[in-house]
Amino acid sequence: MLAFTSPKPGCYAKELKMRTVDLIFRKRQGEELSPEEVVFLVNGFTRGEIPDYQMSAFLMAVCWQGMTEREVSALTDCMLESGEVIDLSGVQGVKVDKHSTGGVGDKTSLIAAPIAAAAGVVVPMISGRGLGHTGGTLDKLEAIPGFRTSLSIGEFHAQLQQLGLAFIGQSAEVTPADGKLYSLRDATATVESIALIASSIMSKKLAVGLDALVLDVKVGSGAFMKKQIDARRLAQLMVGIGRRANKRVQALITDMNQPLGYAVGNALEIMEVSQTLQNAGPVDLTRLSLELAARMIHLGRAADSIEEAREVAQTRLLDGSGYKKLKEVITAQGGNAQVLDRFELLPNATGMREVYSPRSGYVSAVDAELIGRASQMIGAGRDLKDDAIDPAVGVILEVKVGQKVESGGVLCRIYYTGEDRVEDAAEQVEDAFRISQQAPEERELILEVVG
């Protein structure tokens, strides 16, 4: 029987008489707001009593001034308690989710989750949409014809019992306050705040009856965290929130200075997911996906050690069971699983433009943010919160850091369906590549483990 844990009344009990403009001013000045004041703002915005323009001003003040741990805890709790907390105790098995803070070409959720589920871990995955120049898991899944991400809680529960894996978006039932804030952040250049990222991610994750959580905290040009010290702070903040809620949480800090894999764009990334789950994907994407899956398997008690968990993840990739699991999930959620074998069934672009190298040498850098913004320009991402996504468009890299390229060689291909901003996108892509005479030093992909 489906059940919910009732929200605690404290989030609503102490809303004092306050003026929104005063709270915006105080936060702009760097003052700490009380939990009651945070509650006033979140609940007022969720109910439509505080307009977008005032909440936008508050979010910008938070971006500039940050939040204390007490404020972040109050924000997380209130967003969590704005909706229902899903009780998955009736689903047998250890429940483990995985979440990325957002990157360019990051489709690891669609690889790690099926592998972990094939190993016996239950994966209830509440996913988000693209923010700014980064892609979202839901947008990628919705590139699959017929795929439904708006499952009811009952459907979510039943699919987890049957398959051990389900993907779901936010709904009116689950963290509705975060859903409203999430869209507003994307349209107001307030995505990068450590406090807002931590509270958004953790409120969604704690809204589901998880036992454990694996976090992939990105750092670099294509991530919201540009400095490793900030990524570490974000990881520590989220691990701390999870542990206070009695959850097992680990975070990997991973490099996002160049796109992950070769494909950037929703349908293009689904193709690369299929290739990777058939053990024919890019080395970096495969390696990180396997490590994330191994961490899920270990925290999910399906292996006694992380070394054993890595072996299990590798086996589930090589024997095809992760690939089969994703096909089962696509079918269960109304999609056409044949797209993983027949890419012509996915949305396909109508035009293609190649970008060439101006000189011979080694690729010393591929700025992930510029690649992400180029993809966004042609429709793969959103400029405004209500913008539609074009699932067919994107960028395919032909070379990555460390590879040699000849003068006039193809650096990447831009796939588009409208020509309006292709020239601008091509300029962004050209600026993203750096060609040097010396081969660059090899960079680590996984930089730290927190928790």
N, C-alpha and C positions, 0 to 999 in steps of 0.2 A: 504494500500500500504506500502511495506517495505521501510524504510528510514534509512539513516545513518546520524550522525552528523559528519561533516567534521573535520579532525584533524586540530588543530591550527598550523599555519606555524612556530611559534616560536621555536619549537623543532628542526627544520632543518635550521633555518636562520642564526645561528651564529657559525657555525662550523669553528673554527679558525685552523690555521696550527699548529699542535701539534704532539708530539711524544708519542706514547703509553707508552714506557718504562719510560719516565719522569713522567707520571701521576701515573704509578704503584709505582715508587720510592717515590713520594711525599705522596701518600696514605699510603705506608708502614711506612713512617716517622710520620704519624699521622696528616698530613696537611689537611685542607679543600680544596676540589676541587670546582671550580666555576660551576654554572649550565651549562655553555657552555662546560666545560671539561667533565662533566658527559654525556652530549649529544653526544660529540665526541666519547666517549668509547662505549656507548650503540648502537648508529647508526652504528659505524664502525664494531662492532661485528655482528650486525643483517645483515648487507650487506655482510659479509664474508671478510671484509678488515682487521679485527683484528682476529688473529687465536685463537683457543681454549686455547693454552698454555699461551698466554698473558692475556686473560680474566680470566683464572683460577688463575693466579698470582694476578690479581687485586681483585678477589673475596676473596682470602685468606687474602690479606691485609685489606680488609673491615672487615673480620671476626675478625682480631686481633685488629684493630684500631677503628672500628665502623664508623658511618657516622653522620654528623650533621643533624638537621631537614631540613635545606636548601638543603643539598645533597639528603636526602630521598625524599623530594618533587620534586626535579629535576628528580631523577631516576623514581619515580612513574609517573610523567607527561610524560616523554619521552617514557616509555614503553606503557603507555596508548595510546599515539599519534602515536605509530609505526604502528597501525592498525586502523580498523574502530571502531567507537563508535556506538553501536546499539541503535536505537531509538525505544523504545517500547511504545511510547505515544499512538499508535493506539490500544493497548491491554487494554481493560477496566479493572479497578481494581487497587489496590495498589500493587506495585511490591516490594517484600521483599525476600532477599536471606539469607542464613545461611552458615557460613564457620568455619571449625575447623583448628587450626594450626597443627594438626597431632598428633595422638596417637596410641596406640596399642589396637586393638579390637574396635576402634572407628568407629561405623557404624551409628551414630546418624543422619547424613544427610538423610539416606534412611528411617528413621522413622519420624523425625520431619517435613521434607518437605511434605510428603503426608498428614500428619495430618493437617498442616497449610493450604495446598491447599484445603483439604476437608472442611475447615472452611471458605473458600472464599477468601483466600489470593492468589495472583498470585506469583508463585515462579520460577523465571528464574535462574536456578542454573548452573553456570559455575564451573566445578569441576576439580580437579587435579588427578595426579597419585601418587603412593607411592613414598616417599622419604626416603632412608635409611631403618631404621627398622620400620617405620610407614607405614600404609596402605593408599591407595588412593581410593576415591569414584569411579572413573572411572574403576579401576582395579576390584573392587567388582562387579560393574554392568556388566562388560564384562565377568564375570564368568557365566552369564546367556546366554545360547545358543541363538545366533542371535541378541542380544541386540546391537544397534548402538549408539555410543556416538559421532560419527562424523556427526552430523546433519548440514545441511546448515543453514545459518541464516534465510532463508525463511521458512524452516521446523520448526526451533526453534520458530519463531514468530507464525506460524499457530498452533502449538501444545499448546502454551501458551494460545492462544485465545480459543481453544477447551477444554483443560483439566485443565488449570491453573498451570501446572507443566511440566517442561522439564529439562532433564539433558544433558549438552553439554560439550565437551572438548574444549581445545584451538584449534584454526585453524589459517590458514594463514591470516584470516580476523581480528581476535581478538587478540590483544597484542602479535604479533609474537616475539617481542624482549624478552618478559618474557618467552615465550615458549622455546626459545633457552637457556636462562639463567637458567631456571628451571631444564632442563636436565643436564646442566653442573654442577650445584650446587650439585646434587645428586651424581655425579661421582667424585667430588673433595673434599668431606668432608667440604663443606661450607654452609650446610643447616641451621646451628644453628644461624646465624647472625640475630639479631633483625631487623636491617635496611633492609636486603634483604628479610626477611619474610614479613615485613610490606609492602614494596613496591610491592612485587610480588602479595600478596593477594589483596591489594587495587587497583592495576592497572587492574586486572581482573574484580573485582567487579564494578569499575567505568566505565568499557567498556560496561556495560549493563545498560539500562535505569532504574536503581533501584531507588526506593523511600527510602528504608531503608535496613539495614543490621544488622544481629545478628551474633556476633563472639563468638566462643568457644575457648578460649586461654588456652591451656593445660600447666600444670606445674608438674614436678616430674621426676622420673627416666625414664619413657617411653616417655617423651616429649622433644622437642628441648630446651625448657626453663626448667632448673633444679631448679631455685630459684624463689620464688614468686615475689621478687622485679623485676626480669627481665621480668616475665610474665606481671606484672603490667605496666612496661615501654612499652612493646610491645602493650598491649591493649590500653594504652593512646595514643601511636603514631598512631595506626590505627583509633581510634575514632577521633583523631584530623584531620587526612587526610580526613576522611569521612565528617566531619562537615564543613571543608573548601570547600568541594564540594557540600554543602547544602543537605546532606543526614542525615537521622536519623539513628544513629548507637549506639548499645549497645554491650558490651562485658561481657561475663561471664568468670571468671578465675576458672578452674576446675581441680580437682586432677587427675593425671595420674601416680601415684606411683605403681599402679597395673593395669593390663589390664581392659578395660571396657567390661562388660559382661564376658562370658566364652569362646567365639570363637575368634580365631585369624587365619586369612587366608581367602581368598576371597570367595570361594563357601561356606565355613563353616559359614562365617559371613552373607551371604545371607539367610542361614537357620535360623540364630538367628534373623535377621530382620523380617522374616515371623512370627516366634514365638512371637516376641515382639508386632508386629502390631495386633496379635490375643490375646493380653493381657496375654501371657504365657511366657514372656521373663524375663531375670534377673532383679532384683529389681533396681540395680544401672543404668543399661542401660535404663530401662523404665522411671525412675525418671528424668534423665538428658534429655532424648529425649522429654518428656512432657514439661519440663521447657523451653527448646529451642523453641519448637513449640509454647508455650504460649507467649514467647517474640516476635516471628514472628507475631502471631495473634494480639498482642497488637500494635506493631509498624505498622502493616498493617491495623489498624483502624477497625478490625473486632470485637473488644471488647473495651469497654470504660476504663477498668482498668485491671491491670495485674491479679488481683484476678478473674475477670470474664473470662479473657483469659485462665487461668488455668482450669477453669470449662469447657470451650469450648473444649480445647485440650483433656481433660479427656473423654468428651462425644464422640468426634470423634474417640478416641481409642476404647472405649467400644462398640460403635454401629457398628464398622467394616468399617466405611467410609474411614478411612486412609488406611486400608488394601486394600479396593476396588480401591482406587485412585492409589496406587502403581501398582496394576495389570493392570489398564488401561494404565498407562504410559509405562510399560514394553511392552505391546501389541503394542502401538502406535510407539515405537522405535524398533520394529522388533523382540523383544524377545518372549520367550515362558513363558507366565505368569503362566502356570501350575507348574513351578518349585517351586512356593511358597506353593503348596500343596503336590507335589510329589518330594521329595528331590533327588530321584534316577535319575531324569532328569538333575541334576546339575553334573558337573565334580566330580568324586569320586576317592579318593585315592585307591591305590592297597595294601598298607601295613599300619600297625598300631603298634606302640610300646608304652607300658605303662611305666610311671616313678613312682616309689614307694617312700613312705616316709621312711626315715631311722629310725625314732623314733615316739613315740606317743606324742601328744601335740596339741597346737593351731598354726595355720598358722599366723605368726606375720608379714610376708612380702612376696610379690610376685613381684620381680623386673620386671617391665613391659619391660624395655629395653632388658633384657636378653631373655625374652619370644619372643619379637619382632625379635631379632637377630637369635634366634633358628628357628623361622618360615621363616626368610629370607634365612637362610642357606639351607633349603630343597626346596627352589624355590618359596616361597610366596612373596618375595621381590627381589629387584635388587641390584647386586654388581656394575654393570656398567650401563650407561644410556641406552644402546641398548639391555640389557638383556631381555629375554622373561620371563613372569610370568607363573608359574604353578598354575592354578586356584584351583586345587583340594586339595593342601597340606595345612598343618597348624597345629595348636595346639588347643586342647580343654581342658580347665582347669576343674578339678573335684571339687576343693576346692579353696576358696579365703580367704582373710585376715579375721581373727576372727573365722573361722570354725575349729572344732576339727577333728583331723585325727589320726588313729591308726597306729602303726608301721606296715609297709608293705602295708598300704592303698594306693590307687591310687591317686597321686597328679594331674596328667594330662595324656593325650594321644596325641602322635605325629602321624599325618597322612602323609604318604609320597608316592611318586611314583617311587623314585629311592633311593638306599641304600647308595650312595656315602658319604653323610655327616650326616647320621642319628645319628651316634655315637657322633659326635661333637655337634649336636643339643641337644641330650639327656644330655650331660654334661652341656650345657648352661642352660637347663631347671632345672636340679638338683640344680645348683648354684643359681637359681632365688628364690627358696623357702627357707624361714626361719621358723623353727619350735621351739616354745618356750613352757615352762611349764605354763606360765600365759597367759590368754587371753589379747590381745592388746586393747588399748583404741579405741573406734570407731572414724573413721576419717570423716571429712566433705567432701562431694563430690563437692559442689559448694562453693568456697572460697570467692569470691568477685564479685561484679557487678561494671563495669566501664561504665559511660555514662548514 
